[in-house]
Amino acid sequence: MRRFIVSRRVFVSLAIALVLIAGTLGISLFTSATSSAAAGPAYVSLSQSYISAPAGARLTGAHASNAQLTVTLVLQPNNVAKMNSLLTALYTPGTAQYHHWLAQGQFNRLFAPSASQVAQVRQFLTNAGLKIIGSPSPFFVRATGTTAQVEAAFRTPINNYTTTNGKTFFQNDSAIQIPASLSAIVTGVSGLYNTVRLQPSYVTSLQAAKQQGKKVAPRYGAGPGGSGLTPSQTSSLYDATPVYQLGSRGQGKGAILAVFELSGYTESDIVAYEHQFFGPSENVKIANINVDGGPVNPQCPVNDECGPTYTGPGGPDYSGDIEVEADVETQIAIAPKISHLIVYNAPNDVTGQTSLDEYAQIANDDLADSISSSWGLCELDAGFGYAQAENVLFEQMAAQGQSMFNSAGDTGAWGCLRDTGSPNLTSLSTGDPASQPFVTSVGGTSFGTYDPGSTLHPSYPKGAETVWNVLDLCNSSDLNACAQFGAGGGGVSQFWAQPSYQHGPGVISSFSKKGPYCAAASKGQYCRETPDVSANADEYTPYAEYCTGDPTTNSTCALLASLGVPEPVPGWFGIGGTSLSSPLWSGIIALWDSVHGERFGNANFGLYRLFRSGASYSVYFHDITGKHQTENNNGFYPTTPDYDMATGIGTPIIAGIVERSF
């Protein structure tokens, strides 16, 4: 896509930044630390740096004093007000900077902390006995040391816990404190807890059949053996046909898509998928960019633990191959003529270092126009320090015009249910990074009883699409059903204030909350709500996936044969989850990029404008209202006309969105 967008980019010098329009997006995370009377005048406490252990968790003792930890300190950008003004201008029609995205490296040059600020932070850590190590972003400073050194540096104890379901974890047991002299520089610290292990968001038809005690998975769509929706069925149901009729330009030519992954996969499966549906001449170029060695040959960060065992430096990990291939195949299904597709891949870990490294690589490379991640965890397990570190990277992507999408989650309003080792399993929680202000959160729907069968170009079944929550089985009285059968994620963020773009009919409801419920909001300010948009995610109205895997590895695809529920055709099966709706939406925006010859940028600003278009709304979205439907909530939040925290602003009408100029 770069050949389209280079001419649109202008170098916004510091002099120009000085005269950018006043005002901010109202979504910057960067606030000063709060004074702590207990800490004395020399230290301050970082806001929301301590989340108490959940009810029922048992304290088992202090974390070993000689255990090694790695901490990441998040530094406030230089010229925060100017950064916020620039972001506002980039997304405000009529300004001189509108859609004139920053060039690669320019964000860091304009807004990276000064050398003297970095030196102050490094000196503090060195004085505490910690060793400085490299970091992937100028906004991070990383250091390693023993638990005792980290506890002394940040004036907080670190303790071990066991949850009621036997999971173990460690965390800091009071607010993190820093010298008052650094309070205007350091905004967050991560690495003092080990609950940041990202999870994929999918459910297969085979797994669902197994849960029901059935020996055969239900058949659906025209995929091989009735394995699920084909690319032509998916694109037709969401009305991409008028766009595709533009030729290659309407099918993604020139755009670059990317996926964020944490697992090895079998690339030949992608080729087989393409040949099945697009013929032997179709082969999207795939570029693999490994971070921290990648999941197959991991170079686990110092003092971290990586997959597949999460008890040391890790080894080859293919446990998420089903996720990687679903993401890639879905993007290709929507945008089959894209220039190429980048698979960014890192080992999965427990402190979030590898995922931060990977997001930093995506932002710093600035190659991908539209990116999807189907990996995440609930906010409570991520912690505010880790989320703050992510946020600056997503701000960088937004300033560069990159579109970032993430699955809202597959367990309804209880986003922690599938987090391995989570101490917060039964808590209402939204997902991270889905709740991030500069990420488009994608929820899940279902086509219900509608089945296009062998019809390759079906029309949208008006009235059939519902929220994804099979028979409303997921509810507060049966959280097992939420974990087993899935439901579209959504809810109120406990971290982020409601962004300026998030307003319109239904956004403020009886379920909305205000600060201080969300950490970054001022008192009385509404909190961020998710999802933003949705698309089909039901494993009973699934997409067809091809994934074989290598039985000599820990491949999930290879293990499907052991479920006792046969695949419709070897290698083919149905799959659902917001892991599919997120790459679908990223593919839609890639089509827009291709048609218009420029980057769409963070999708929320444009999509919410369309949402507020009144009578024209139905040109762009299908409203999932819940009226006269069995499935009418995601376990907690109801579907309603207009915006709701079960399906967001609706599902896509691709032609309407892609053909619209902004």
C-alpha positions as CSV (number, residue, x, y, z in Angstrom):
1,M,0.0,0.0,0.0
2,R,3.0,2.3,0.5
3,R,3.0,3.3,-3.2
4,F,-0.5,4.8,-2.7
5,I,0.1,6.6,0.6
6,V,3.6,8.1,0.3
7,S,2.3,11.1,-1.6
8,R,-0.4,11.6,1.0
9,R,2.1,11.7,3.9
10,V,3.6,15.0,4.8
11,F,6.4,15.6,7.2
12,V,4.8,17.3,10.2
13,S,7.7,19.3,11.6
14,L,7.8,20.4,15.2
15,A,7.1,23.9,14.0
16,I,3.9,22.7,12.3
17,A,3.0,20.7,15.4
18,L,3.1,23.9,17.4
19,V,0.1,25.3,15.6
20,L,-2.0,22.2,15.4
21,I,-5.6,22.7,16.4
22,A,-6.3,23.0,20.1
23,G,-8.1,20.3,22.0
24,T,-7.5,16.6,22.5
25,L,-9.2,13.3,21.7
26,G,-9.9,12.9,25.4
27,I,-8.3,9.4,25.4
28,S,-4.7,9.9,26.2
29,L,-3.5,7.7,29.0
30,F,-0.7,10.0,30.2
31,T,-1.5,11.5,33.6
32,S,0.8,12.3,36.5
33,A,1.3,9.9,39.3
34,T,-0.7,10.6,42.5
35,S,0.9,11.6,45.7
36,S,1.0,9.1,48.5
37,A,0.9,10.3,52.0
38,A,2.2,6.9,53.3
39,A,5.2,7.1,50.9
40,G,6.4,10.5,52.2
41,P,7.3,13.5,50.1
42,A,10.1,11.7,48.1
43,Y,7.8,9.1,46.5
44,V,4.5,8.9,44.7
45,S,2.1,6.1,43.9
46,L,1.3,5.2,40.3
47,S,-2.4,5.2,39.7
48,Q,-4.1,1.8,39.3
49,S,-0.8,0.0,39.7
50,Y,-2.3,-2.4,42.2
51,I,-5.3,-4.7,41.7
52,S,-6.2,-6.7,44.8
53,A,-6.1,-10.5,44.6
54,P,-9.6,-11.8,43.8
55,A,-11.9,-13.2,46.5
56,G,-10.9,-16.8,47.4
57,A,-7.3,-16.5,46.3
58,R,-5.0,-17.8,49.0
59,L,-1.8,-16.1,49.9
60,T,0.9,-18.7,49.9
61,G,3.9,-16.6,50.8
62,A,6.4,-14.1,49.6
63,H,7.8,-14.5,46.1
64,A,11.4,-15.8,46.3
65,S,13.7,-12.9,47.1
66,N,16.3,-14.2,44.7
67,A,14.0,-14.9,41.8
68,Q,14.8,-12.8,38.8
69,L,12.3,-10.3,37.3
70,T,12.3,-8.0,34.3
71,V,10.4,-4.7,34.6
72,T,9.3,-2.4,31.9
73,L,8.8,1.3,32.7
74,V,6.5,3.2,30.4
75,L,7.6,6.8,29.7
76,Q,5.4,9.7,28.9
77,P,5.8,11.1,25.4
78,N,7.5,14.4,25.0
79,N,5.0,17.2,24.2
80,V,1.9,15.2,25.1
81,A,-0.5,18.1,24.4
82,K,1.0,18.4,20.9
83,M,0.8,14.7,20.3
84,N,-2.9,14.7,21.3
85,S,-3.5,17.8,19.1
86,L,-1.9,16.0,16.2
87,L,-4.0,12.9,16.6
88,T,-7.1,15.1,16.8
89,A,-6.1,16.9,13.6
90,L,-5.3,13.6,11.7
91,Y,-8.9,12.4,12.3
92,T,-10.8,15.7,12.0
93,P,-12.2,16.4,8.5
94,G,-11.4,19.8,7.3
95,T,-8.1,20.3,9.1
96,A,-4.8,20.7,7.1
97,Q,-3.5,17.5,8.7
98,Y,-6.5,15.3,8.0
99,H,-5.3,11.8,6.9
100,H,-1.8,13.1,6.3
101,W,-0.3,10.2,8.3
102,L,3.2,10.4,9.9
103,A,6.0,8.7,8.0
104,Q,7.9,5.7,9.4
105,G,10.0,6.8,12.4
106,Q,8.4,10.2,12.6
107,F,6.3,9.5,15.7
108,N,9.4,8.6,17.7
109,R,11.3,11.6,16.4
110,L,8.6,14.0,17.4
111,F,7.4,12.5,20.7
112,A,10.0,10.1,22.2
113,P,11.1,11.1,25.7
114,S,14.2,13.2,25.8
115,A,17.7,11.8,26.4
116,S,17.8,13.5,29.8
117,Q,14.4,12.0,30.8
118,V,15.6,8.5,29.8
119,A,18.8,9.0,31.7
120,Q,17.0,9.9,34.9
121,V,14.9,6.7,34.7
122,R,18.0,4.6,34.0
123,Q,19.9,6.2,36.9
124,F,17.0,5.4,39.3
125,L,17.0,1.8,38.2
126,T,20.8,1.5,38.3
127,N,20.9,3.0,41.8
128,A,18.4,0.4,42.9
129,G,20.8,-2.4,41.7
130,L,18.9,-3.3,38.6
131,K,20.6,-4.0,35.3
132,I,19.4,-2.0,32.2
133,I,18.6,-4.2,29.2
134,G,17.4,-3.3,25.7
135,S,13.8,-2.4,24.9
136,P,11.8,-2.3,21.6
137,S,10.6,1.2,21.9
138,P,12.0,4.6,23.0
139,F,9.0,4.9,25.3
140,F,10.1,1.9,27.4
141,V,13.0,1.4,29.7
142,R,13.7,-2.2,30.8
143,A,15.7,-3.6,33.6
144,T,16.3,-6.9,35.4
145,G,17.0,-7.8,39.0
146,T,16.0,-9.9,41.9
147,T,12.6,-9.8,43.5
148,A,14.2,-8.2,46.6
149,Q,15.7,-5.4,44.4
150,V,12.5,-4.8,42.6
151,E,10.5,-4.7,45.8
152,A,12.9,-2.2,47.3
153,A,13.0,-0.1,44.1
154,F,9.2,0.2,43.8
155,R,8.4,0.0,47.6
156,T,5.9,-2.9,47.2
157,P,5.9,-6.5,48.3
158,I,5.5,-9.2,45.7
159,N,3.6,-12.3,46.9
160,N,2.5,-15.7,45.6
161,Y,-1.1,-16.8,45.5
162,T,-3.2,-19.8,44.6
163,T,-6.8,-19.4,43.3
164,T,-9.8,-21.4,44.3
165,N,-9.3,-23.5,41.1
166,G,-5.7,-24.2,41.8
167,K,-4.0,-21.7,39.6
168,T,-0.9,-20.0,40.9
169,F,0.4,-16.5,40.2
170,F,2.4,-13.7,41.8
171,Q,1.7,-10.0,42.0
172,N,2.7,-6.8,43.7
173,D,0.5,-6.4,46.8
174,S,0.4,-2.6,47.0
175,A,0.6,0.4,44.7
176,I,3.9,0.8,42.8
177,Q,5.8,3.8,44.0
178,I,8.4,5.9,42.1
179,P,10.5,8.9,43.1
180,A,8.5,12.1,42.9
181,S,11.2,13.5,40.6
182,L,10.1,10.9,38.0
183,S,6.3,11.4,38.3
184,A,6.2,13.5,35.2
185,I,8.2,11.0,33.2
186,V,7.1,7.4,34.3
187,T,3.4,6.6,33.8
188,G,3.4,2.9,34.3
189,V,5.4,-0.2,35.3
190,S,4.8,-3.8,34.2
191,G,6.6,-7.0,35.1
192,L,5.7,-7.3,38.8
193,Y,3.0,-9.9,38.1
194,N,2.8,-12.9,35.8
195,T,-0.8,-13.1,34.6
196,V,-0.2,-11.6,31.2
197,R,-0.5,-14.7,29.1
198,L,-2.5,-14.0,25.9
199,Q,-5.2,-16.4,24.7
200,P,-6.7,-17.0,21.3
201,S,-10.5,-16.5,20.8
202,Y,-12.1,-19.4,18.8
203,V,-14.5,-22.3,19.1
204,T,-14.6,-25.1,16.6
205,S,-17.7,-27.0,15.5
206,L,-15.9,-30.2,16.5
207,Q,-15.4,-29.0,20.0
208,A,-19.0,-27.8,20.3
209,A,-20.2,-31.2,19.2
210,K,-17.9,-32.9,21.7
211,Q,-19.3,-30.8,24.5
212,Q,-22.8,-31.8,23.5
213,G,-21.9,-35.5,23.5
214,K,-22.4,-35.8,19.7
215,K,-20.3,-37.9,17.4
216,V,-20.8,-35.8,14.3
217,A,-20.4,-32.0,14.0
218,P,-23.2,-30.1,12.4
219,R,-22.8,-29.4,8.7
220,Y,-23.1,-25.8,7.5
221,G,-22.4,-23.8,4.3
222,A,-20.6,-24.9,1.2
223,G,-17.1,-25.6,2.6
224,P,-15.8,-29.1,1.8
225,G,-18.1,-31.6,3.5
226,G,-20.3,-28.8,4.9
227,S,-17.4,-27.5,7.0
228,G,-18.6,-23.9,7.0
229,L,-18.9,-20.7,5.0
230,T,-16.7,-20.3,1.9
231,P,-15.1,-16.9,1.0
232,S,-17.8,-16.2,-1.6
233,Q,-20.6,-16.9,0.9
234,T,-19.1,-14.7,3.6
235,S,-18.4,-11.8,1.2
236,S,-21.9,-12.1,-0.4
237,L,-23.7,-12.3,3.0
238,Y,-22.0,-9.0,4.0
239,D,-22.5,-7.5,0.5
240,A,-19.0,-7.2,-1.0
241,T,-20.2,-8.0,-4.5
242,P,-20.4,-4.4,-5.8
243,V,-16.9,-3.8,-4.6
244,Y,-15.5,-7.0,-6.0
245,Q,-16.9,-6.0,-9.4
246,L,-14.3,-3.2,-9.5
247,G,-11.8,-5.9,-10.2
248,S,-8.5,-6.3,-8.4
249,R,-8.7,-2.8,-6.9
250,G,-11.9,-3.9,-5.2
251,Q,-10.3,-7.1,-3.8
252,G,-7.4,-5.5,-2.0
253,K,-4.7,-5.0,-4.6
254,G,-2.0,-2.8,-3.3
255,A,-2.9,-3.1,0.4
256,I,-0.8,-4.9,3.0
257,L,-2.5,-6.9,5.7
258,A,-0.9,-8.3,8.9
259,V,-1.8,-10.6,11.7
260,F,-0.4,-10.6,15.3
261,E,0.4,-14.2,16.3
262,L,2.0,-16.2,19.1
263,S,2.3,-19.7,17.6
264,G,3.9,-21.7,14.8
265,Y,1.8,-22.8,11.9
266,T,1.8,-24.8,8.7
267,E,2.1,-22.3,5.7
268,S,1.3,-25.0,3.2
269,D,-2.2,-25.1,4.7
270,I,-2.8,-21.5,3.6
271,V,-1.9,-22.5,0.0
272,A,-4.3,-25.4,0.1
273,Y,-7.1,-23.1,1.3
274,E,-6.4,-20.6,-1.5
275,H,-6.3,-23.3,-4.1
276,Q,-9.6,-24.8,-2.9
277,F,-11.5,-21.5,-3.2
278,F,-9.6,-19.3,-5.6
279,G,-7.8,-21.8,-7.9
280,P,-4.2,-22.9,-8.3
281,S,-3.0,-19.5,-9.7
282,E,-3.9,-17.6,-6.5
283,N,-1.1,-17.3,-4.0
284,V,-1.0,-14.3,-1.7
285,K,2.6,-13.6,-0.8
286,I,3.2,-14.3,2.9
287,A,6.0,-12.7,4.8
288,N,6.9,-14.1,8.2
289,I,8.5,-11.7,10.7
290,N,9.6,-13.3,13.9
291,V,10.1,-11.3,17.1
292,D,12.1,-12.6,20.0
293,G,13.0,-15.5,17.9
294,G,9.4,-16.4,17.1
295,P,7.4,-19.3,18.6
296,V,9.3,-22.1,16.9
297,N,12.8,-21.0,17.8
298,P,12.0,-18.8,20.8
299,Q,14.5,-16.4,22.4
300,C,12.5,-15.9,25.6
301,P,13.2,-12.6,27.2
302,V,15.5,-12.5,30.2
303,N,13.7,-13.8,33.4
304,D,10.5,-14.6,31.5
305,E,8.7,-17.9,30.9
306,C,7.5,-18.9,27.4
307,G,5.4,-21.5,25.8
308,P,4.6,-24.3,25.4
309,T,5.4,-25.2,29.1
310,Y,5.7,-21.7,30.6
311,T,8.2,-23.0,33.1
312,G,11.4,-21.7,31.5
313,P,12.8,-20.3,28.2
314,G,10.3,-22.4,26.2
315,G,10.6,-24.4,23.0
316,P,8.9,-24.9,19.7
317,D,5.2,-24.1,20.1
318,Y,2.5,-24.9,17.6
319,S,-0.4,-24.9,20.1
320,G,-2.1,-21.9,18.5
321,D,-1.7,-23.0,14.8
322,I,-5.5,-23.2,14.5
323,E,-5.6,-19.5,15.4
324,V,-2.9,-18.4,13.1
325,E,-4.3,-20.1,10.1
326,A,-7.9,-19.0,10.8
327,D,-6.7,-15.4,10.9
328,V,-4.7,-15.6,7.7
329,E,-7.4,-17.5,5.8
330,T,-10.1,-15.1,6.9
331,Q,-8.2,-12.0,5.7
332,I,-7.5,-13.7,2.4
333,A,-11.2,-14.7,2.1
334,I,-12.2,-11.0,2.2
335,A,-9.3,-9.5,0.4
336,P,-7.9,-12.2,-1.9
337,K,-5.9,-9.8,-4.1
338,I,-3.9,-8.0,-1.3
339,S,-0.3,-7.2,-2.2
340,H,1.0,-9.4,0.6
341,L,0.2,-10.5,4.1
342,I,2.6,-10.3,7.0
343,V,2.6,-12.8,9.9
344,Y,4.2,-11.2,12.9
345,N,5.0,-13.9,15.4
346,A,6.6,-14.1,18.8
347,P,6.7,-16.7,21.6
348,N,3.9,-16.5,24.1
349,D,5.0,-15.5,27.6
350,V,3.5,-14.7,31.1
351,T,4.6,-11.1,31.6
352,G,3.7,-9.5,28.3
353,Q,7.2,-8.7,27.2
354,T,6.9,-10.7,23.9
355,S,3.6,-9.2,22.9
356,L,4.8,-5.7,23.6
357,D,7.9,-6.4,21.5
358,E,5.7,-7.7,18.7
359,Y,3.3,-4.7,18.7
360,A,6.4,-2.4,18.8
361,Q,7.8,-4.2,15.7
362,I,4.5,-3.7,13.9
363,A,4.4,0.0,14.8
364,N,8.1,0.7,14.0
365,D,8.0,-1.3,10.7
366,D,5.0,0.7,9.6
367,L,4.5,-1.8,6.8
368,A,1.0,-3.0,7.4
369,D,-2.1,-0.9,6.5
370,S,-4.6,-3.0,8.5
371,I,-3.7,-5.4,11.3
372,S,-5.8,-8.0,13.2
373,S,-5.0,-9.7,16.5
374,S,-7.2,-12.5,17.8
375,W,-5.1,-12.8,20.9
376,G,-5.8,-11.1,24.2
377,L,-6.7,-11.4,27.8
378,C,-9.0,-9.6,30.2
379,E,-8.1,-6.2,31.6
380,L,-7.8,-7.5,35.1
381,D,-5.1,-10.0,34.1
382,A,-3.3,-7.5,31.9
383,G,-3.0,-4.9,34.5
384,F,-2.9,-1.1,33.9
385,G,0.9,-0.9,33.6
386,Y,0.9,-3.4,30.7
387,A,-2.1,-1.7,29.1
388,Q,-0.3,1.7,29.3
389,A,2.7,0.2,27.5
390,E,0.4,-1.1,24.7
391,N,-1.4,2.2,24.4
392,V,1.5,4.3,23.3
393,L,2.2,1.7,20.5
394,F,-1.4,1.9,19.4
395,E,-1.2,5.7,19.4
396,Q,1.8,5.4,17.2
397,M,-0.1,3.1,14.8
398,A,-3.0,5.6,14.7
399,A,-0.7,8.5,13.9
400,Q,0.8,6.5,11.0
401,G,-2.7,5.6,9.7
402,Q,-2.5,1.9,10.6
403,S,-5.8,0.2,11.4
404,M,-5.7,-2.1,14.4
405,F,-8.4,-4.7,15.2
406,N,-8.8,-7.1,18.1
407,S,-11.3,-9.8,19.1
408,A,-13.6,-8.7,21.8
409,G,-13.5,-12.1,23.4
410,D,-15.5,-15.3,23.3
411,T,-16.9,-15.6,26.8
412,G,-19.6,-12.9,26.9
413,A,-19.2,-10.3,29.6
414,W,-16.7,-12.4,31.6
415,G,-13.5,-11.8,29.7
416,C,-11.2,-13.7,32.1
417,L,-12.9,-17.1,31.8
418,R,-10.4,-18.6,29.4
419,D,-7.2,-16.9,30.6
420,T,-4.8,-19.6,31.6
421,G,-3.8,-19.0,35.2
422,S,-6.2,-16.2,35.6
423,P,-7.1,-15.2,39.2
424,N,-10.1,-13.3,38.0
425,L,-12.1,-16.0,36.2
426,T,-15.6,-15.0,37.3
427,S,-15.2,-11.2,37.2
428,L,-17.0,-9.0,34.8
429,S,-14.2,-7.8,32.6
430,T,-13.6,-6.5,29.1
431,G,-10.7,-7.7,27.0
432,D,-7.3,-6.2,26.3
433,P,-6.3,-4.9,23.9
434,A,-9.9,-4.8,22.6
435,S,-10.8,-2.0,25.1
436,Q,-7.8,0.1,24.0
437,P,-9.0,3.5,22.6
438,F,-6.9,3.2,19.5
439,V,-8.0,-0.4,18.8
440,T,-11.3,-1.5,17.0
441,S,-13.0,-4.1,19.2
442,V,-14.8,-6.7,17.2
443,G,-17.7,-8.7,18.8
444,G,-19.6,-11.7,17.6
445,T,-22.9,-12.5,16.0
446,S,-24.7,-15.6,14.6
447,F,-26.7,-16.3,11.5
448,G,-29.0,-18.4,13.8
449,T,-31.1,-20.9,11.9
450,Y,-30.1,-19.6,8.5
451,D,-27.9,-21.8,6.4
452,P,-26.9,-20.8,2.8
453,G,-26.2,-24.5,2.1
454,S,-24.6,-24.8,-1.4
455,T,-25.6,-21.3,-2.5
456,L,-22.3,-19.7,-3.3
457,H,-23.6,-16.1,-3.4
458,P,-26.4,-15.8,-0.8
459,S,-28.1,-12.6,0.1
460,Y,-28.1,-11.3,3.7
461,P,-30.9,-13.0,5.7
462,K,-32.6,-10.0,7.2
463,G,-33.8,-10.6,10.7
464,A,-31.8,-13.8,11.1
465,E,-28.6,-12.4,12.5
466,T,-28.4,-12.3,16.3
467,V,-25.9,-11.8,19.0
468,W,-23.6,-14.8,19.4
469,N,-24.8,-16.6,22.5
470,V,-26.2,-20.0,21.5
471,L,-29.8,-20.2,23.0
472,D,-28.7,-17.7,25.6
473,L,-26.8,-20.5,27.3
474,C,-24.1,-18.1,28.5
475,N,-25.3,-16.3,31.6
476,S,-24.3,-15.4,35.1
477,S,-25.8,-18.7,36.4
478,D,-23.8,-20.9,34.0
479,L,-20.4,-19.5,33.3
480,N,-19.3,-22.9,32.1
481,A,-21.6,-22.5,29.1
482,C,-19.8,-19.2,28.4
483,A,-16.5,-21.0,28.3
484,Q,-17.6,-24.1,26.5
485,F,-20.0,-22.7,23.8
486,G,-18.9,-19.1,23.7
487,A,-20.6,-15.7,23.5
488,G,-19.6,-12.4,22.0
489,G,-17.4,-10.3,24.3
490,G,-18.3,-6.8,25.5
491,G,-18.7,-4.5,28.4
492,V,-17.3,-1.5,30.2
493,S,-13.5,-0.9,30.4
494,Q,-12.1,-0.5,33.9
495,F,-9.1,1.3,32.4
496,W,-10.0,3.8,29.7
497,A,-12.2,6.8,29.4
498,Q,-14.8,6.9,26.6
499,P,-13.0,8.2,23.5
500,S,-14.3,11.3,21.7
501,Y,-15.4,9.2,18.7
502,Q,-17.6,6.9,20.8
503,H,-20.9,8.7,20.9
504,G,-24.3,8.2,19.2
505,P,-27.7,6.6,19.9
506,G,-27.5,3.9,22.6
507,V,-23.9,4.5,23.7
508,I,-25.0,6.0,27.0
509,S,-27.3,3.5,28.7
510,S,-28.2,2.2,32.2
511,F,-25.1,-0.1,31.9
512,S,-22.7,2.7,31.2
513,K,-20.3,3.7,34.0
514,K,-18.2,6.8,34.9
515,G,-14.9,7.5,36.4
516,P,-13.4,6.5,38.8
517,Y,-14.7,3.1,37.7
518,C,-12.2,3.4,34.8
519,A,-8.7,4.4,35.8
520,A,-7.9,6.9,33.1
521,A,-11.1,8.8,33.3
522,S,-11.7,11.9,35.4
523,K,-14.5,11.7,37.9
524,G,-17.8,11.9,36.1
525,Q,-16.4,11.0,32.7
526,Y,-17.9,8.0,31.0
527,C,-15.8,4.9,30.4
528,R,-14.9,3.2,27.2
529,E,-17.4,0.5,26.0
530,T,-16.9,-2.5,23.8
531,P,-17.3,-3.9,21.2
532,D,-17.2,-1.3,18.5
533,V,-18.5,-3.5,15.7
534,S,-19.3,-7.2,15.2
535,A,-19.6,-10.0,12.6
536,N,-20.5,-13.7,12.5
537,A,-18.6,-15.7,15.1
538,D,-20.9,-18.6,15.9
539,E,-19.3,-22.1,15.7
540,Y,-22.8,-23.3,14.6
541,T,-22.8,-20.9,11.7
542,P,-19.0,-21.3,11.1
543,Y,-16.4,-20.4,8.6
544,A,-14.6,-23.3,6.8
545,E,-11.0,-23.6,7.9
546,Y,-8.2,-25.8,6.6
547,C,-5.6,-26.7,9.1
548,T,-3.7,-30.0,9.3
549,G,-0.8,-29.5,11.6
550,D,2.2,-31.7,12.4
551,P,1.4,-34.6,14.7
552,T,5.0,-34.6,15.9
553,T,4.5,-31.2,17.5
554,N,2.0,-29.8,19.9
555,S,-0.2,-28.7,17.0
556,T,-3.9,-28.1,18.0
557,C,-5.0,-28.9,14.5
558,A,-3.2,-32.2,14.5
559,L,-4.9,-33.1,17.8
560,L,-8.4,-32.5,16.5
561,A,-8.5,-36.1,15.3
562,S,-8.4,-37.2,18.9
563,L,-11.6,-35.5,19.8
564,G,-13.7,-38.4,18.7
565,V,-15.7,-36.2,16.3
566,P,-14.5,-36.6,12.8
567,E,-13.7,-33.7,10.5
568,P,-16.2,-33.5,7.5
569,V,-13.2,-33.8,5.1
570,P,-9.7,-34.4,6.4
571,G,-8.1,-31.1,7.4
572,W,-11.4,-29.2,7.0
573,F,-13.7,-28.1,9.9
574,G,-16.0,-25.3,11.0
575,I,-14.7,-22.6,13.3
576,G,-16.2,-19.6,15.0
577,G,-15.2,-17.0,17.6
578,T,-14.4,-13.4,17.5
579,S,-11.0,-14.7,16.2
580,L,-12.8,-14.8,12.9
581,S,-14.8,-11.5,13.0
582,S,-11.7,-9.5,13.8
583,P,-9.6,-10.5,10.7
584,L,-12.8,-10.2,8.7
585,W,-13.1,-6.5,9.6
586,S,-9.4,-5.9,9.0
587,G,-9.9,-7.3,5.5
588,I,-12.8,-4.9,4.9
589,I,-10.7,-1.9,5.8
590,A,-8.0,-3.3,3.5
591,L,-10.5,-3.2,0.7
592,W,-11.3,0.5,1.5
593,D,-7.5,1.2,1.4
594,S,-7.2,-0.5,-2.0
595,V,-10.2,1.3,-3.5
596,H,-9.3,4.7,-2.3
597,G,-5.5,4.5,-2.6
598,E,-4.8,5.6,1.0
599,R,-4.9,4.3,4.5
600,F,-8.2,4.4,6.4
601,G,-6.4,4.9,9.7
602,N,-7.9,3.9,13.1
603,A,-11.2,2.6,12.0
604,N,-13.3,3.8,14.9
605,F,-13.3,7.5,13.9
606,G,-14.8,6.7,10.5
607,L,-17.1,3.9,11.6
608,Y,-18.8,5.9,14.4
609,R,-19.3,8.8,11.9
610,L,-21.2,6.4,9.7
611,F,-23.1,5.1,12.8
612,R,-24.3,8.6,13.5
613,S,-25.5,9.2,9.9
614,G,-29.1,8.9,10.8
615,A,-31.3,7.5,8.0
616,S,-28.2,6.4,6.1
617,Y,-27.1,4.0,8.9
618,S,-28.7,1.1,7.1
619,V,-26.4,1.7,4.1
620,Y,-23.4,0.8,6.2
621,F,-24.5,-1.5,9.0
622,H,-27.0,-4.2,10.0
623,D,-28.4,-3.3,13.4
624,I,-28.7,-6.3,15.7
625,T,-31.6,-5.4,17.9
626,G,-32.6,-8.6,19.7
627,K,-36.2,-8.0,18.9
628,H,-38.2,-11.2,18.4
629,Q,-35.0,-13.3,18.8
630,T,-34.1,-16.0,21.3
631,E,-30.5,-14.8,21.6
632,N,-30.8,-11.3,22.9
633,N,-27.8,-10.8,25.2
634,N,-24.1,-11.7,25.6
635,G,-24.8,-13.2,29.0
636,F,-25.1,-9.9,30.7
637,Y,-25.5,-7.0,28.3
638,P,-28.6,-7.0,26.1
639,T,-28.9,-6.4,22.4
640,T,-30.9,-3.3,21.7
641,P,-31.6,-1.0,18.7
642,D,-28.6,1.2,18.0
643,Y,-25.4,0.7,20.0
644,D,-25.2,-2.0,22.6
645,M,-22.4,-3.7,24.5
646,A,-23.3,-7.1,23.0
647,T,-22.8,-6.2,19.3
648,G,-21.6,-2.6,19.2
649,I,-22.8,-0.5,16.3
650,G,-23.7,-3.5,14.1
651,T,-22.3,-5.8,11.4
652,P,-20.9,-4.7,8.1
653,I,-22.5,-3.9,4.8
654,I,-19.2,-4.0,2.9
655,A,-20.1,-2.1,-0.2
656,G,-21.6,0.7,1.7
657,I,-18.5,1.2,3.9
658,V,-15.9,0.6,1.2
659,E,-17.5,2.9,-1.4
660,R,-17.8,5.8,1.1
661,S,-15.2,8.5,0.9
662,F,-14.0,10.1,4.1
